Amino acid sequence: MPIEVLIVAIIAYFLGAIPFGWLIGKIKNVDVFSEGDGLPGAANILRIIGPTEAFLVYG
C-alpha cells in the first residue's frame, strides 16, 4: 500500500468525524441541537440557516 493512500485514508477518517452541521451552526451563532429537529444534518441546517450552508453540510 503506497504511503499516499494511507495518508489520504487517515485524513478522510478524521474529516468524516467532524460534525460540519454543528460547526456551521457555531459559525452562524445558531444552536442546531435546540432548533428544528435537533439534529446537525443537512435537512435541519436547510430549515434553520439556509440552502448554501445545507449544501456545505451535505457535500
URHUSUL-V489738 format. One record per residue. PSI is psi in whole degrees, -180 to 180 (999 if undefined). OMEGA is omega as a letter, one per 40 degrees, with the letter a starting at -180 (* if undefined). D_FIRST is the distance of its C-alpha to the first C-alpha in Angstrom with 1 decimal. Layout:
psi->PSI omega->OMEGA d_first->D_FIRST
psi->PSI omega->OMEGA d_first->D_FIRST
This chain:
psi->121 omega->i d_first->0.0
psi->149 omega->a d_first->3.8
psi->-31 omega->i d_first->6.4
psi->-40 omega->i d_first->8.4
psi->-42 omega->i d_first->6.8
psi->-43 omega->i d_first->7.2
psi->-44 omega->i d_first->10.6
psi->-41 omega->i d_first->11.7
psi->-41 omega->i d_first->11.3
psi->-44 omega->i d_first->13.3
psi->-43 omega->i d_first->15.8
psi->-38 omega->i d_first->16.3
psi->-48 omega->a d_first->16.9
psi->-36 omega->i d_first->19.6
psi->-35 omega->i d_first->21.1
psi->-20 omega->a d_first->21.6
psi->-9 omega->a d_first->23.5
psi->123 omega->i d_first->26.0
psi->92 omega->a d_first->29.2
psi->-28 omega->i d_first->30.0
psi->-43 omega->i d_first->33.3
psi->-42 omega->a d_first->34.5
psi->-45 omega->i d_first->33.3
psi->-39 omega->i d_first->35.2
psi->-40 omega->i d_first->38.2
psi->-42 omega->i d_first->38.2
psi->-39 omega->a d_first->38.3
psi->6 omega->a d_first->41.1
psi->44 omega->i d_first->43.0
psi->131 omega->i d_first->42.8
psi->99 omega->a d_first->42.1
psi->-19 omega->a d_first->40.2
psi->-17 omega->a d_first->40.6
psi->-6 omega->i d_first->44.4
psi->157 omega->i d_first->44.9
psi->-135 omega->a d_first->44.4
psi->-2 omega->i d_first->42.7
psi->5 omega->i d_first->41.1
psi->147 omega->a d_first->37.5
psi->31 omega->a d_first->35.2
psi->174 omega->a d_first->34.1
psi->-37 omega->a d_first->34.6
psi->-42 omega->i d_first->37.8
psi->-40 omega->i d_first->39.4
psi->-39 omega->i d_first->38.4
psi->-43 omega->a d_first->40.0
psi->-43 omega->a d_first->43.2
psi->-20 omega->a d_first->43.7
psi->-55 omega->i d_first->42.2
psi->170 omega->a d_first->41.6
psi->-34 omega->a d_first->39.6
psi->-45 omega->i d_first->37.7
psi->-37 omega->i d_first->36.3
psi->-39 omega->i d_first->35.7
psi->-39 omega->i d_first->33.5
psi->-37 omega->i d_first->31.5
psi->-43 omega->a d_first->31.0
psi->-41 omega->a d_first->30.2
psi->999 omega->* d_first->27.8
